[in-house]
Amino acid sequence: MYQNSVEFAHIEKVQNYRYKGMELKMYGRQDNLIQNLNRLNVNSVLIDLKCELKQQIEQIQRDYSKVLITLISGFLPYLQNPNYQIQVH
């Protein structure tokens, strides 16, 4: 086991990458570095999709809030005054 550790340490490389403004330092064999980069790209795409989905959900929530506020403000005079007549045209 000690010999393997020494061999691994001997071929270990340190690579610096910049991805979307982040400084990334990766340790490992060259083939592992490529696999790690591929995984990083997949993860970043998933993170981007998650962020985009979160923004869309927040936009839908804001839109529904506006609709609810509009509905409540439309009925508010009736709720404040029970004698208020709502006219439907």
C-alpha positions in Angstrom: 0.0 0.0 0.0 2.8 2.4 0.8 4.4 1.7 -2.6 1.1 2.5 -4.4 0.8 5.7 -2.5 4.3 6.7 -3.5 3.6 5.8 -7.2 0.3 7.8 -7.1 2.1 10.8 -5.6 4.7 10.5 -8.2 2.3 10.8 -11.2 -0.1 13.1 -9.4 -0.6 16.4 -11.2 -2.1 19.6 -10.0 -4.2 21.5 -12.5 -5.7 24.9 -12.2 -8.8 25.7 -14.2 -11.0 28.7 -14.4 -14.7 28.0 -14.9 -17.3 30.8 -14.8 -14.9 33.0 -12.8 -14.2 30.3 -10.2 -10.6 29.1 -9.6 -10.6 25.3 -9.5 -7.7 23.2 -8.4 -7.8 19.5 -9.3 -5.5 16.8 -8.1 -5.1 13.4 -9.6 -4.0 11.5 -12.7 -4.4 13.0 -16.1 -7.3 10.7 -17.1 -9.0 11.4 -13.8 -8.7 15.1 -14.4 -10.5 14.8 -17.7 -13.3 12.8 -16.0 -13.5 15.3 -13.2 -13.8 18.1 -15.8 -16.6 16.3 -17.6 -18.4 15.7 -14.3 -17.9 19.4 -13.5 -19.4 20.4 -16.8 -22.5 18.2 -16.3 -22.9 19.5 -12.7 -22.6 23.1 -13.9 -25.3 22.5 -16.5 -27.6 21.0 -13.9 -26.9 23.9 -11.5 -27.6 26.4 -14.4 -30.9 24.6 -15.1 -31.8 24.5 -11.4 -31.1 28.3 -11.1 -33.2 29.0 -14.3 -36.0 26.8 -13.0 -35.9 28.5 -9.6 -36.1 31.9 -11.4 -39.1 30.8 -13.5 -40.9 29.5 -10.4 -40.3 32.8 -8.6 -41.6 34.7 -11.6 -44.8 32.5 -11.6 -45.2 33.1 -7.9 -44.9 36.9 -8.4 -47.5 36.7 -11.2 -49.9 34.8 -9.1 -49.3 37.2 -6.2 -50.3 40.1 -8.6 -53.4 38.2 -9.6 -54.4 37.6 -6.0 -53.7 41.2 -5.1 -55.9 42.4 -8.0 -58.7 40.0 -7.0 -58.5 41.0 -3.3 -58.4 44.7 -4.1 -61.4 44.2 -6.3 -63.4 42.6 -3.5 -61.9 44.8 -0.8 -64.6 47.5 -0.9 -67.3 44.8 -0.6 -65.5 43.2 2.3 -65.2 46.6 4.1 -68.8 47.6 3.5 -71.4 44.7 3.3 -73.9 47.1 1.7 -71.6 47.7 -1.3 -73.1 46.4 -4.5 -71.0 44.7 -7.1 -72.3 45.4 -10.6 -71.5 42.9 -13.3 -71.8 44.3 -16.8 
